[in-house]
């Protein structure tokens, strides 16, 4: 999608990545839903951190299909096991790109965690997946529509929403007057949807990554 639209995101982007992916490696990074029973001291972006060692023995980790995970997940791992489905019981939809116009705005903002790291076509290519149609989230359309209508009836929220939409449109117009953002927008228009990396090629790349890490660790 090229143009930004003020409509619900799940309705705009029904296309998704394949259930099983071998590359990029970031595709296997997970988020964690856990009970705060004091086993871990700190939150993390993807998983809880800084565990109490004496409580780890009672910790049990499961993936999105209910399979119990090995002890490495209790302390370190942030990647699901590659080459299999992980979504039968739980799925968190992620819309990291939006329309091309929205991505130009996101690039101007910078990364959420590292705002000084500029976003470019590399970020887009690793996330621009339009391989499969996944409309499973639409089973929530009725309650979501009712809640959106309720929120829109609030005059303060409605005014803030209208101002936010106007701000996005004005900001995009300003950015496209600048050559770096025009160039990025043009590259997005020229870039085709990404294609999955075959398993053999992904294994080759992962092997190089493993050897590079081992060499760095000595």
HELIX and SHEET records of a PDB file:
HELIX    1   1 UNK A    9  UNK A   12  1                                   4    
HELIX    2   2 UNK A   25  UNK A   28  5                                   4    
HELIX    3   3 UNK A   53  UNK A   58  5                                   6    
HELIX    4   4 UNK A   72  UNK A   75  1                                   4    
HELIX    5   5 UNK A  100  UNK A  109  1                                  10    
HELIX    6   6 UNK A  121  UNK A  125  1                                   5    
HELIX    7   7 UNK A  136  UNK A  140  5                                   5    
HELIX    8   8 UNK A  141  UNK A  152  1                                  12    
HELIX    9   9 UNK A  155  UNK A  175  1                                  21    
HELIX   10  10 UNK A  179  UNK A  190  1                                  12    
HELIX   11  11 UNK A  199  UNK A  217  1                                  19    
SHEET    1   A 2 UNK A  15  UNK A  16  0                                        
SHEET    2   A 2 UNK A 132  UNK A 133 -1                                        
SHEET    1   B 2 UNK A  40  UNK A  42  0                                        
SHEET    2   B 2 UNK A  49  UNK A  51 -1                                        
END                                                                             
